[in-house]
């Protein structure tokens, strides 16, 4: 197996001696865009305004900064997908540029972020279900609801990538339209007195922006969705970049308008302590109390759709690495529906274990710490992918870089690298420290898998001795 096989000779994400994967008809542009939007806009949007309210309206500036950075990442992934239009994007790019170890670290880090985030999203469903059907603080019942929220989307994944795409389109419409209505109609009811101070944190404005951005990063994870699933996207050379940009722009629009509307509808002192800021905003518009129920229904649909897409993403990354021998072989097995079934099972089981940990040990547990680590583990693949693009631009071969777009591509890659580095630093010392430990925990897995692979140089020498003069 070559570490840096080119698309022409060997499909990236596939070992040289592995059989060629048949091309399956998967997502069109609409479904790929919905995948990006569905993974970006999850349950976070329904809690974000209250989460960043303690920083004041300066958090709106952080939203804008993150939105611009997310678009830059979308442009970066679109460019990289033209070179390697296959499943596993954020694993394939570092592997092709720097070799299998970099690819493994990227895949391991991203996979860790995926299944921890999936568990967190499943737990987030519980609060909204409690609005619809009171759970009365019963931890066992809450755990069952969270596990059901995890396993139902997992079952949808077993039905195949076409079914995943369909669910993604439907769930995206269900959440995007109501949120957009609130974000637009609500602007006509805004009271500027509700916004509160510009910087309520007491820190400097740059410090407050950085702190708010660290909290908001989790809400923008998913911009890479189309790139990771490029092998399932029709005409990926064109559609991955277009879907990434369209999905990111639409998601950023919903985030910014929604946050502005909620900030202007709910008094700042109330918003800081709000558990359901969008429900409070709807109640302010209608003057009634039915808004909480409506928003809870939308939130459940939103998070379920987000889980549907993230479970596919969590299975696709190790699938690509396993085809190179850098993840255990079962991850490379694909079911009849075109979905790596073992990866779905592994993600669901690990997520279930984290949910069980959360509901037996209480809220202040390792589970919450692991959720914070997703900031670090999510940014590592971004950083390595940006570095890979800088490597190909520096290498400057005619097949990999078009001279006409060199300056533009260099700016996009450099800014994407700087953005990823800034977010890793903004995650805080504790998250970076623990994230590094979590990342390095995968090294024994890499050592074992690589150690069991035949040495290519030895194999070549042995073949030469057998052939004789």
Buried (B, 14 or more C-beta within 10 A) or exposed (E): BEBEBBBEEBBBBBBEEBEEBEEBEBBBBBBBBBBBBBBBBBBBBBBBBBBBBBBBBBBBBBBBBBBEBBBBBBBBBBBBBBBBBBBBBBBBBBBBBBEBBBBBBBBBBBBBBBBBBBBBBBBBBBBBBBBEEEBEEEEEBBBBBBBEBBBEBBEBBBBBBBBBBBBBBBBBBBBBEBBBEBBEEBEEEBEEEBBBEBBBBEBEEEBBBBBBBBBBBBBBBBBBBBBBBBBBBBEBBBBBBBBBBBBBBBBBBBBBBBBBBBBBBBBBEBBBEBEBBBBBBBBBBEEEEEBBBBBBBBBBBBBBBBBBBBBBBBBBBBBBBBBBBBBBEBBBEBBEBBBBBBBBBBBBEBBBEBBBBBBEEEEEBEBBEBBBBBBBBBBBBBBBBBBBBBBBBEEEEEEBBEEEEEEEBBEBBBBBBBBBBBBBEBBBEEBBEBBBEBBEEBEEBBEEBBEEEEEEEEEEEEEEEEEEE
